Amino acid sequence: MGLLTHTFNGLVGGSFYALLALGLAVIFGMLRVVNFAHGAFYMLGAVGAFFLLDSFGLSFWVALAVVPLVLGLLGVALESTVIRRLSKLDPLYNFLLTFGLTLILQDAVKAKYGSQSNPYHAPAGLGGTVDFGLFDFPAYRVFVFGVAIALCVVVWWVLTRTRVGMVVRAGTERPELTRALGIDVGRWIAPVFGFGVALAALAGVLAAPMRAVNPLMGGDLIIGVFAVVVIGGLGSVFGSVAAGFGIGLLQAWSEAYGPSLLAQTLIFLVMALVLLFRPAGLFGREEGPA
């Protein structure tokens, strides 16, 4: 029973890794931009949910629909006006830009709410537990896992079963070849960036009832998400999702049965091993010679 509980906890933790890594992988694949602000948009998702409740009394369900949409549109505007201007320069410039944006967003939230954590209660109807027979599990965590699985399935279906999805997937995994075939990848860049930001924001809204809402919550998570993307394979959508759930499971099991130090460093040990033996990642593609 303990193992099943820890396994489900790992899948729930992996849900956040998977959602964040999915958006990060798509953004990197099409733009070749390491979006360090991804964690800040995750934080803004949680803060946005708290703001709607605190200022307007709007429920979690409203926040779940509105906050990702608003931040996704903000992501489209950000890519169109700022990030695109640096796209022809060394990728380090956009990394520094998004790093600076992270600091600005964190300080803006601190100016509004301070550095303290703010509680956000689970929505009505999801405050109890679900009986799985062998164990009970918090209903809200079951909901989070279900939403994450549903989103990953929907994104997979769009990417593999629709023409738009195939263009985006080709532009993500083989951008140079896609352009060489005459497909206008550029028209999809801003929407894809906005989609990745919306996924981060949605993960933040989902995280608000589980984790204290504070300006630094994204910074604590984004390093681990980058490691997940590297493990899965940079630009690999499937690899990012699979690695996200896999790392969530490994962390939960190591926290339950291993020393605390192992749980804190496991993700980076796995990343180091992957880089040593398969630098392209578990599901990434090896780059051919120029």
C-alpha positions as CSV (number, residue, x, y, z in Angstrom):
1,M,0.0,0.0,0.0
2,G,2.8,2.4,0.8
3,L,4.5,1.7,-2.6
4,L,1.2,2.5,-4.4
5,T,0.8,5.7,-2.5
6,H,4.3,6.8,-3.2
7,T,3.9,5.8,-6.9
8,F,0.8,8.0,-7.2
9,N,2.5,10.9,-5.5
10,G,5.3,10.5,-8.0
11,L,2.9,10.6,-10.9
12,V,1.3,13.7,-9.6
13,G,4.7,15.4,-9.1
14,G,5.6,14.2,-12.6
15,S,2.5,15.9,-13.9
16,F,4.0,19.3,-13.3
17,Y,7.3,18.3,-14.8
18,A,5.5,16.9,-17.8
19,L,3.4,20.0,-18.5
20,L,6.3,22.4,-18.0
21,A,8.7,20.3,-20.0
22,L,6.2,19.9,-22.8
23,G,5.9,23.6,-23.3
24,L,9.6,24.2,-22.9
25,A,10.5,21.5,-25.4
26,V,8.1,22.9,-28.1
27,I,9.5,26.4,-27.6
28,F,13.1,25.2,-27.8
29,G,12.4,23.1,-30.8
30,M,10.9,25.8,-33.0
31,L,12.7,28.9,-31.7
32,R,16.0,27.3,-30.4
33,V,15.4,29.6,-27.4
34,V,16.1,28.4,-23.8
35,N,13.2,30.2,-22.2
36,F,14.4,30.7,-18.6
37,A,11.2,32.7,-17.9
38,H,9.2,29.5,-18.2
39,G,9.3,29.1,-14.4
40,A,8.2,32.7,-14.0
41,F,5.1,32.1,-16.1
42,Y,4.4,29.0,-14.0
43,M,4.6,31.3,-10.9
44,L,2.4,33.9,-12.6
45,G,-0.2,31.2,-13.2
46,A,-0.4,30.5,-9.5
47,V,-0.3,34.2,-8.6
48,G,-2.9,35.0,-11.2
49,A,-5.3,32.4,-9.6
50,F,-4.7,34.0,-6.2
51,F,-5.2,37.5,-7.6
52,L,-8.5,36.7,-9.2
53,L,-9.7,35.2,-5.9
54,D,-8.3,37.9,-3.6
55,S,-9.3,40.9,-5.7
56,F,-12.5,39.7,-7.5
57,G,-13.6,36.6,-5.6
58,L,-13.4,34.5,-8.8
59,S,-13.2,30.8,-8.3
60,F,-10.5,28.3,-9.2
61,W,-12.5,27.2,-12.2
62,V,-12.5,30.7,-13.7
63,A,-8.8,31.0,-13.0
64,L,-8.1,27.7,-14.7
65,A,-9.8,29.0,-17.9
66,V,-8.8,32.6,-17.9
67,V,-5.2,32.7,-16.5
68,P,-3.6,30.4,-19.1
69,L,-5.4,32.2,-21.9
70,V,-4.2,35.7,-20.8
71,L,-0.6,34.6,-20.2
72,G,-0.6,32.7,-23.5
73,L,-1.6,35.9,-25.3
74,L,1.1,37.7,-23.3
75,G,3.6,35.1,-24.5
76,V,2.5,35.7,-28.2
77,A,3.1,39.4,-27.7
78,L,6.4,38.9,-26.0
79,E,7.7,36.7,-28.8
80,S,6.4,39.0,-31.5
81,T,7.9,42.2,-30.0
82,V,11.0,41.2,-28.1
83,I,12.3,37.7,-28.6
84,R,12.0,37.7,-32.3
85,R,14.3,40.7,-32.5
86,L,17.1,38.7,-31.0
87,S,16.4,35.4,-32.9
88,K,19.3,35.9,-35.4
89,L,21.8,36.6,-32.7
90,D,23.6,34.1,-30.5
91,P,21.0,32.1,-28.4
92,L,22.8,33.4,-25.3
93,Y,21.1,36.8,-25.9
94,N,17.6,35.4,-25.6
95,F,18.7,33.3,-22.6
96,L,19.9,36.5,-20.8
97,L,16.7,38.3,-21.9
98,T,14.4,35.7,-20.4
99,F,16.6,35.5,-17.3
100,G,16.2,39.2,-16.9
101,L,12.4,38.9,-17.5
102,T,12.3,36.4,-14.7
103,L,13.8,38.8,-12.2
104,I,11.5,41.6,-13.3
105,L,8.4,39.4,-12.9
106,Q,9.5,38.1,-9.6
107,D,10.1,41.6,-8.3
108,A,6.8,42.8,-9.6
109,V,5.0,40.1,-7.7
110,K,7.1,40.9,-4.6
111,A,6.0,44.5,-4.9
112,K,2.4,43.5,-4.9
113,Y,2.3,40.7,-2.3
114,G,5.7,40.7,-0.7
115,S,7.9,37.6,-0.3
116,Q,5.6,35.6,2.0
117,S,3.6,32.6,0.8
118,N,-0.1,32.9,0.3
119,P,-2.5,29.9,0.8
120,Y,-4.9,28.9,-1.9
121,H,-7.5,26.3,-1.0
122,A,-8.6,23.4,-3.2
123,P,-11.8,24.1,-5.1
124,A,-15.2,23.0,-3.7
125,G,-15.9,19.4,-4.5
126,L,-12.2,18.4,-4.6
127,G,-11.4,18.7,-1.0
128,G,-11.9,15.1,0.1
129,T,-10.3,11.8,-0.9
130,V,-10.9,9.2,-3.5
131,D,-11.1,5.5,-2.4
132,F,-9.0,3.3,-4.7
133,G,-9.7,0.2,-2.7
134,L,-6.2,-0.4,-1.4
135,F,-5.6,3.3,-0.3
136,D,-7.3,6.7,-0.3
137,F,-5.8,9.6,-2.2
138,P,-6.6,13.3,-2.1
139,A,-9.3,14.1,-4.7
140,Y,-7.5,17.2,-5.9
141,R,-4.3,15.3,-6.6
142,V,-6.3,12.8,-8.6
143,F,-7.8,15.7,-10.5
144,V,-4.3,17.2,-11.3
145,F,-3.1,13.9,-12.6
146,G,-6.2,13.4,-14.7
147,V,-5.8,16.9,-16.2
148,A,-2.2,16.4,-17.0
149,I,-2.8,13.1,-18.7
150,A,-5.7,14.5,-20.7
151,L,-3.7,17.5,-21.8
152,C,-0.7,15.3,-22.9
153,V,-3.1,13.1,-24.8
154,V,-4.8,16.0,-26.5
155,V,-1.5,17.6,-27.4
156,W,-0.2,14.2,-28.8
157,W,-3.4,13.9,-30.9
158,V,-3.1,17.4,-32.3
159,L,0.6,16.9,-33.1
160,T,0.2,13.5,-34.7
161,R,-3.3,13.6,-36.3
162,T,-3.8,17.1,-37.7
163,R,-2.1,18.9,-40.5
164,V,-1.3,21.9,-38.2
165,G,0.1,19.6,-35.6
166,M,2.4,17.8,-38.1
167,V,3.8,21.1,-39.3
168,V,4.4,22.2,-35.7
169,R,6.0,18.8,-34.8
170,A,8.2,18.9,-37.9
171,G,9.2,22.5,-37.1
172,T,10.0,21.4,-33.6
173,E,12.0,18.3,-34.2
174,R,13.5,19.1,-37.7
175,P,13.2,22.9,-38.1
176,E,16.0,23.3,-40.7
177,L,14.6,20.4,-42.9
178,T,11.1,21.7,-42.6
179,R,12.2,25.2,-43.8
180,A,14.1,23.5,-46.7
181,L,10.9,21.9,-47.8
182,G,9.3,25.3,-48.3
183,I,7.1,25.2,-45.2
184,D,6.7,28.6,-43.5
185,V,7.7,27.8,-40.0
186,G,7.9,31.4,-39.0
187,R,4.1,31.9,-38.9
188,W,3.8,29.3,-36.2
189,I,6.5,30.6,-33.9
190,A,4.6,33.1,-31.9
191,P,1.5,30.9,-31.4
192,V,3.8,28.0,-30.3
193,F,5.6,30.2,-27.9
194,G,2.2,31.4,-26.5
195,F,1.1,27.8,-26.2
196,G,4.2,26.9,-24.2
197,V,3.6,29.8,-21.9
198,A,-0.1,28.9,-21.5
199,L,0.9,25.3,-20.5
200,A,3.3,26.8,-17.8
201,A,0.6,29.1,-16.6
202,L,-2.0,26.2,-16.4
203,A,0.5,24.1,-14.4
204,G,0.9,27.1,-12.1
205,V,-2.9,27.4,-11.5
206,L,-3.0,23.6,-10.8
207,A,-0.1,24.0,-8.4
208,A,-1.7,26.9,-6.4
209,P,-3.9,24.7,-4.1
210,M,-1.0,22.2,-3.5
211,R,1.9,24.6,-3.0
212,A,2.2,27.9,-1.3
213,V,1.8,30.7,-3.8
214,N,5.0,32.9,-3.7
215,P,7.2,34.8,-6.1
216,L,10.0,32.2,-6.0
217,M,8.0,29.1,-6.6
218,G,9.0,29.0,-10.3
219,G,12.7,29.5,-9.6
220,D,12.7,26.5,-7.3
221,L,11.2,24.3,-10.1
222,I,12.6,25.5,-13.4
223,I,16.1,24.0,-12.9
224,G,14.6,20.6,-12.5
225,V,12.4,21.1,-15.6
226,F,15.5,22.0,-17.7
227,A,17.1,18.8,-16.5
228,V,13.9,16.8,-17.5
229,V,14.0,18.3,-21.0
230,V,17.7,17.4,-21.3
231,I,17.0,13.8,-20.2
232,G,14.1,13.4,-22.5
233,G,15.9,15.1,-25.4
234,L,16.0,18.7,-26.4
235,G,13.0,19.4,-28.7
236,S,11.5,16.0,-28.2
237,V,7.9,16.4,-27.2
238,F,7.3,12.7,-26.3
239,G,10.7,12.5,-24.5
240,S,9.9,15.5,-22.3
241,V,6.6,14.1,-21.2
242,A,8.0,10.6,-20.6
243,A,11.0,12.0,-18.7
244,G,8.7,14.2,-16.6
245,F,6.6,11.4,-15.3
246,G,9.7,9.1,-15.0
247,I,11.6,11.6,-12.9
248,G,8.5,12.3,-10.8
249,L,8.3,8.6,-10.0
250,L,12.1,8.2,-9.2
251,Q,12.0,11.2,-6.9
252,A,9.0,9.9,-5.0
253,W,10.5,6.5,-4.5
254,S,13.9,7.9,-3.5
255,E,12.2,10.2,-1.0
256,A,10.3,7.3,0.5
257,Y,13.0,4.6,0.5
258,G,16.4,6.4,0.1
259,P,18.5,9.0,1.9
260,S,17.3,12.6,1.6
261,L,20.4,13.7,-0.2
262,L,19.7,11.2,-3.0
263,A,16.2,12.5,-3.5
264,Q,17.5,16.1,-3.8
265,T,20.2,15.2,-6.3
266,L,18.7,12.3,-8.2
267,I,17.4,14.3,-11.2
268,F,20.9,15.7,-11.8
269,L,22.6,12.4,-11.4
270,V,20.2,11.0,-14.1
271,M,20.9,14.0,-16.3
272,A,24.7,13.5,-15.9
273,L,24.4,9.8,-16.9
274,V,22.2,10.6,-19.9
275,L,24.7,13.3,-21.1
276,L,27.6,10.9,-20.7
277,F,26.1,8.0,-22.6
278,R,23.4,9.6,-24.9
279,P,24.1,13.4,-25.2
280,A,21.0,13.9,-27.4
281,G,18.7,12.6,-24.6
282,L,16.8,9.4,-24.2
283,F,14.4,10.3,-27.1
284,G,16.3,13.0,-28.9
285,R,17.8,12.8,-32.3
286,E,21.5,12.7,-32.8
287,E,22.6,15.6,-35.0
288,G,24.2,14.5,-38.2
289,P,27.4,16.1,-39.6
290,A,27.0,19.4,-41.3
